[in-house]
């Protein structure tokens, strides 16, 4: 499908963000945190369970101290049994509460991911065609799948763990100070050395995570392009399997390299943390042992302190690692927010009004100019009017701007200059929903979902009854085809409808538009690539579709030219001729040249009447419906 001049040069580039320095800002953190706001009550319950588990976790060291200092020296069997029972009960109760905490935490995380993915999908839906011609589908899929899933790991585990470790750290320090302030200060003295490298390692993790997601998006794009049916057929037809394997292998190797660096990042740092975690107990045993020997401390207190060191250094070590993980997750949030911050260039105006349904179907272009990219005119000063119910054919060489005109009417793009009016209203003053509700499109390439015939038909109207669907299929000459299928309407059409022939897909597209029942119909010549017999069948199916509707058709076939009430001849983005087939032939301009080259050979030797030296279609009746009937008879 032609895009006019430069249709694939959008204003958005998926690589722009990758080329800019990134940093975590307070605004980004606040924005990420806003997704948790609807679940504050559940979060409060999670925090309560975390606090309870942290307090219960203090019991074992105290029980050990009592066992060493009291139960065993005093030979108190009852106390010994109670202390041992407490050692068993504490982790049991903590574990049960942890199950509840884990469930709530997972539920919150999945809800946040649900909201985030919905917001992202909905926003991407709102972006214009310009965005989708600038970004690879695989890149979009990667942000919706890989990036959001990556964030879920942090949301599901890390955030709750942070709170748990902070509770555990604070409660442990309080208990340590209460047991012996000297050993507490000694235990805390090495903490600054543990935390020193975290900022630099975290910043590097942020960069590598960003690069990893970008590489993964590139790999997803290659898979999406080559493993769908169209890409597969193209690859096989040109024997490019080795090229695609090499291309995939190269990107896969780049991703592997980045992920190795991501996994190895901070390994020396984590090794140092483990050394410090081993050094702490040794120092406590040394100093505490001396104090015990001097009679200034009990052995149970020293043992309790060593047990508490795991609750001190463990959270500090984990919090240091979490800082690195959060830096990586912020890179994912940034990529997601990058899409969410892309402003739709096609949207409802604040004062947009609803177009009454059904409308009249009058279309007017008034001095319309359009640019896909600044400085490159795709359309310039285009003026024409289409009366309700008329069939108008767009004619012109490739790249003349025909498809661009059909994209402007439903506001896939907005005009750069002038006005485009529907029933006297500037389309920019109408709501997009009410505008597009009045417009139906049948294109050269019919897109079908890998679903049943019924589901594909009901995509036009989800509330369509089986009787309405059957009638639409009968009118579109699709009923006989469906009757021969083993599963009837439940027959699955396959990826992009590959289980159907070209003619069957086109008739399904026509039936689908009939169900929508639009006032304006846009045809990007649905028969241009079909054989003569199938074309005649499609033309018969199109006749009831166009009857009584304003129809704008891109003409690749003589059938459309002869049936049209008016021809609009485009060249280089300008409207150069307007008139009927006989009038334009008589002028001897661009249309006459196109007719000789493109349309006349389609007659296959048939003769048209001649007047003033020009072949004319004056043998056709003047009424548009009669003219279409005449052509169908001639096509047979």
N, C-alpha and C positions, 0 to 999 in steps of 0.2 A: 504494500500500500504506500503510495507516494505521500510524502510529508511536506510537499512544497519545498522551499529552499531551506536547507539546514535544519530539518526537523529533529535531529538527534543532538543538537547542541543546546542543552538546557543550562539553566543558570546555577544548578546545584551539582556539585561534584562529590562523589563518595569519598574521594581521597583527600579532600580539603583539610578535614580535621586531623588526618594522619600527618600532615605536613606542618602542623602548628604545635608549638610547645603547649603542654598540658599542665594543669595544676589544680589541686583541690581547693575550692573556695568555700567559705561559710555558706554562701547561697546554695551551693550544690549539696552540702550536707543537710541544710534545712529542707531543701526540696526532696531529697531522698527520704528524710524522716517523715515528711508529710504523708507518705503512703502508709505509715503505721497509725496515723491519727484515728481512723475509723475503728481501730481495734484496741483502744486504750484500756477498756474494761478487761479484755482477755489478757492484755499485757500486764495489767496490775495483778491478776491472779498468778501469772507466771512468776512475777517478781516476788510475790508472797511465798510461793513454793520454793523459789531459789533461796530466800532468806531462811526459811525453815530448814532446808537441807544443809545450808551453811552452818547454822547453829548446831544441828545434830552432829555435823562433822567434827565439832570441837570435843565431843564426848570421849572418843577413844583415847586420845592422849591423857586426858584427866583420869580416865579409868585405869590406864597403865600406871600412872603415878601413884594412884591409891593402892593398886595391887602390889607395886614394888615397895612402897613406903609403909603400908599399913597391913594389908591382908596377909602377905607372906611373912614379914617379920613377926607379926602378932599371932600367927598360926590360926587366923580367924577363917574357918571353913565356910561359914555362912556368907561372910562378906566376899570371900573368894568366888563363891558360886554366883552371888549377885553381880559382882563385877564382870565375870565371864559372860553371864547372861546379857548384861548391858552391852558388852562388846559384840555380841551376836545380834541383839535387837536394833542397835543403832544403824548399821548398814541396811538391815531389812526394812525398817521404817523409811530410811532415806531412799532406798531403791523404789519402794512403792510410790512415794511422793514423786520420785523422778519419772516414773511411768506417766503419771498425770501431767507433769511438767512437759515431758517430751511430746505428748499428744497435743497439748495446747500450743506448744511452740511450733510444731509442724503445721497445725491448722492455721495459725497466724501467718506463717511463711507462705503457705500455698495461697492464702487469700490475697496477700500482698502481690505475689507473682501473677495471680489471676487478674487483679486490677491493673497491674503494670502492663501485662501483655494485651489486655483489652484496650487500654488507653493507646498503646502504640499501634495496634491494628486499626483502631478507629481513626486515629490521626493520619496514618498512611493512606487510608481510604479517602480522606478528605483532600489529599494532595492532587494536583492537576496532572494531566497527561505529560506535561513538560518534565515533571519529576521522574516519571517512570521511563521516559526516553533517555534520561541522564544517568540512571542507576541500574546496575545489574539486578535481576530478580534474585539471584543467589545472595547478593549483599543484603537485600531486604529480609530474606528468609533467615539469614544468619543473625541479624539483630533481633528478630522476633523469637528465634529458638535459642541459639547459642548464648547470646548476651543475657537474655532474661534468665535462662537456666543457670548461667554462671552467677548471677546476682542471688539466685535462690539459695545457693550454698551458703552465702554469707548471712542472708536473712534467716535461714533455717537453723544454723548452728552457731555462727560466730557471735551474733548480737546477744543471744541469751547467755552464751558462754562468758562474754565480757562481764555481764551483770553478776553472774555466778562467781567469777573469779574475783571481782571487786569485793563482793560480800565476804567471800572466803578470806581474802587478803586482809580486809579491815578487821574482821572478827579475830583472825589469827594474831595480828599485831596487838590488839587489845588484850587478848589472853596472855601473850608472851610478856607484855609489860607488867601485867598483874602477877605473873609467876616470878620474874626476875628482870628488872630493868637493864641490868648490866649485860646479860646474855642477849636481851632483845636488841639493844644498841649494836652489839657485836654482829648479830645476825643481819641487821639492816645496813651495816657499813658497806657491804659489797654490792648493794643494789644499784648504785649509780653506774658502776662498771658494767652491769648487765644491760642497762637501758641505753647507754651511750650510742651504739651503732644503729639503733632501730630506725632513726629518721632517714639516714642515708640509704639503708637497705630498702626501706619502704618506698622511697621515691623511685628507686631503680625498679622495684616490683611494679609500680604503677605504669612505668614506661613499657616494661616487657609484657605486661598483661594487655595493654592497649595494642601492642604489635602482634601478640598472639591472636587476639580476636580478629584483627585485620587479615592476618594470614588465613585464619579459619574461614572468614567470609569469602576470600578469594577462592579457596578450595571448594567451598559450597557452590559458588557461582559456576565453576567448571563442571561439577557434577550435575547441576541443574541444566546446564546448556547441552551436555553431551549424553545424558542418560534419560532425557525425554524422547518420545518417539521421533519427533521431527529432527532433533539433533542426531539421534542414532542413525536414521536413514541417510542423512547428509554425510555423516562420518563413513558409513559403509559404502555409499555411492562413490565417494572420492578416495576410498582406500586410505583413510587418515587415521587408522587405529594406532599405528606406532607413534604418530605425531601427538595424538591425544594422550597416549600412555606416558610419553616423555613429558608433556606439558603438566599432566597431573602429578607425575613423579617429582618433577621439579618443585612444584608448589608444596607437595607433601613433604619434601625434604626441608624446605624453608620452614614449614610449620614445625617439623620435628626439631630442628635446630633451636627455634625460639622456645619450644616447650622444655627442651633439655636445659636451656639457660634459666628458664623460669623455675624449674625444679631444683637446680643447683644453686640458685641465688640464695645467699645467706646460710649455706651449709656450714661454713666456718663459724659464722655467728652462732648457729645452733649448737655446734660442737663446744664453743666457749661457754654457752649456757649450761651444758651438761657438766663441764668441768667445775663451774662455780657451784652447781647443785651438789657435787661430790665434796667440794672443798668446805662448804658450810658445816656439814655434820662433823667433819674432822676437827675444825676449829672449836666447835661447841664441846666435843668430847675432851679436847685438850684443856680448854679454859675451865669448863664445867668440872672435869675430873680433878683439876687442881683445887677448885673450890670445895669439892666434896672431901678431898684428902685433908684440907684445912678445916673442915667442919663447918664451912659457911653455907653449904647447900646439900640437899638430900639427893641421893642417887636417882630417885623417882623423878625429881624435877629435871635432871639432866636428860634422862630418857624421854620424858614428855617433850622437852624442848627439841630433841632430835626428831621426834615424830611430827612435831609442829612445823619443822623446817620444810617438809614436803608440801605442807599447805601454804607456806610462805613463798618459797622459790618456784614451786609449780605454777601458781597464778602469775607471778612476775614474768616467768619464762613464756607462759602462754600469752600474756598480754603483749609482750614484745613481739611475738610471732603474729598475733592478731593485728597489730598495727600494720604489719607488712601485708596481711591478707586484706585488710580494709582498703589499703592503698590500691591493691589490685582490683578490688570490687568497685572502687570509685571510677576506675577506668571504664568499667562496663556501664555504670550509671551515666558517665559522660557520653558514651556512644549512644545510649538509649535517648538521653535528653537532647542529643544532637538532632535526632530525627523528630522528637516531640517539639523542638523549637523551630523546625522548618515551617515557615508561614505559608499556608495555602494561597496561591495567587488567584484561585477561582473559588469564591465563597459568596454567600448571601450578603447583600448590602444590609446595613442596619434597618433601613426602611423598606426592605424588599416586600413586594406584594405577591399574593398568590394568583396565578393565572387561572381564570375561570375555566372549568371543564364541562363539556368539551368546547375547545376554542374553535375559531373560524378556520385557522390554518393559513392566514396571510403572512407572507415572509417578505421583508424588504431589507436590502443592503443599501446604505446611504453613505457614499464616499468612504467605504471601508478600506482601511489599510491594516496590514498585519505583518509582524516580524517575529520569526522564531528566535533569532538572535539580533541584537541591536545592529543596525546598519545594513541588514540584509532583508530587503523587502520580499515577502512571499506573496503579498497582495497589495495593490496600489489603486486607490480611487475606484473601487468596484461599486457600481450602482445597478441595481435591478429590483424588480418587484415580481412576486409570484402571487397570483390570485388564488383564493381558496379553491381546492379541487383540481388545480392545474397539475399536469405532468410536465416538468421542466428537465431537460437533459443538459448536463455539463459536458462540453466537448473541448478538447485541446490536447496538445502534445504532452508527453510525460514531464512532470514538474511544473506544469502551468499554474497549479493552484487549485485544482478541482477538489482533491481530498481536503485541503485546508478549508475550503468553503463549508464542506459537510461537517468539519470539526468545530467550526465557529457557532453553528446553529444551536447545538445542545450545550454550548459553553465548555467544551473540552479545553478550549483556549478562549481568551477574551480578545476582542479587536484591539489593535493598537491605535487606530484612528477611526473616526466616524461612528456610525451607529448601526446596529443590527436589530431590527424590530420584528416582533411577532405579535400579530393582531394589534399593531400600533404601539406596543410597549417595547421600550429598550430592554433586551433580554437581561441586561445587568441589573435592572430594577425588579426582576422577577425572582422568586425563590427557585433554587435549583431543582427541588423535588417537583414542583408544579410544572416547571418548564420541561423537564425530561420525561415527565409522565405523558406529555402530549406528543412525544417523538419516538418513532421506532426506526431501527436500523437493520438492514440486511446487507452484509458485507461479502466480499469475494471469498474470504476464508471464514467458514462458520466455526465458531468455538463451541464445543460441547464438553460437558463435564463427564468424567468417568463414572457415570451413574445410569439409571434406567431412562428409557425414553420418557416415561411419565414425569420423572423428576426434572429432566431437561425442559420439557414442555411447561411444567408448572413454574419454572424459573420466571416466566413472564407474569404469572398471576398465581400466587400460592393458593388462592381460594377458588380456582377454576374447578368446576364440576367435571365429572367424567363425560357427561353429555356435551358440554362446551368444548372439551378437548377433542372428543370424537368428531364434532362438527368442524373444528378448525383443521383437523387432519384430513377430513374428507374434502374440504375446499382446497387444501394445499396438495391434493392428490397423493397423500401419504397413507391413506387408510388401507389401500391394497397391500402396500409394503408391510405394514404392521401386522396385517392379517396372516401373512406368510411366515412371520417370525414365531419360533416355538414358544416364547414367553410373552408374546404380545407387547403390551405397554411396559411390562416389567423387564424387557430385554435390556441388558446393559450394553451401552454403545461403545465402551472402551475408551482408552486415553485419547482425548481430542476427537472422539467419534470415529476412530479408525476402523471400526467394524462395519461402518456404513459407507456406501459409495458417495461420490461427490454430489450426485443428484439427490440422493436420499438425505444427505446432510442439509442441502439447500432447502429442500421441501420442509424439513423439520424446522429450519430457521424461519421459513415463511409461516408455518403453523404457529410458531411461538410468537411472532409479531402479531398475527391475527388475534391471538388470545389477549395480547396487550391492548389491541384496538386503538392505536394512536391516531391523532389527527394529522400529523405530518410524518411522512415516510421518506427515509433516506436510503437509497440503493446504490451501493458501490458495485454495480453490475454483477449480480449474483450468477450470471450465466457465462461470463467471459472465458472460463477455462473448461467448459463442458462441450461434449460432442453435440452434433446437430439434433439428434433425437432427444437426448436428455434436455437440451436447451429448450426445445419445443414444449416438453412437459413442464419445465420450470416456468416458461412464459405463460402457460395456461394457469399455473398455480398463482402467478403474480397478478394476473388480470383482476381477480376479485380482491386482492390485497390493495391494489392501487385505486380501485373504483371509489370515487367519492372522497378520496384523501388527497391532500396536497403532497405531491411526490417530487423529490429532487433526486435525479439519477445520474451517476457518472456513466457516460455512454462509451462502451467498448464495442457494442454490437449495433448493426443497422436497425435491428428490431426496436431498440430504444429511441433511435433517431426518428424513425418513421412514426412512432406512437406519440412522440412528444408534442405538446401544445406550443412549446417554445424551446429554442436552443440557445444556450449561453456559451459562446466560444471564448475560451481563455488562452492567453499566451503570455508567458513571462510574468504572471501574477496580475495581468490586466484583462479587463473584459473588452475584447476587440470587436465582437459582433454579437448581435441579438436578432432573432427572427425565427421563422419556420424553416423547415428543410427546403421547400421550393424557393423561398425568398433568398436564403443564404447561397444556394447554388447559383441563382441568377446574378448575385453580386460578384461572383468569381474571386472571392477573397480567400482568407485562410481556411474557412470551412470547406470551400470547394476543393482546395488542395488536400485537406484531410480526407474528404470524401473519396477522392480519386485513389489515395494511398491506402486508407484504412477501411472504409466502409464499402466501397463499390465492389471489391473482390469478394465480399460475402454473398453477393447475389448469385455467384456460381453460374453465370451465363444468363440469368434472367434479365429481361429488358424492362426498363421503365419508360413511360411516355416521354417524348421529347417536345420542348417548347422553347423557341428562340435559341436553339442550339444547345440547350441544357437539358439533361435528364431530370425529370421531376417526379415527385410522388403524388401528382395531382389526381391519379386514379383512386387514391384513398379518400374515403369520406372525411368531412371536415370535423365532425364531432369526435372528441378524444376517445370516448368509449367505443364508438364505431371504428375509429382508426385502429385501436388495439385489436378489435375483433378481426378486422381486415388483415392485420399482420399475422395473426395466428393462422388464418386460413391460408395465407401465402406461404407461411413457414412449412405447412404440411405438403 
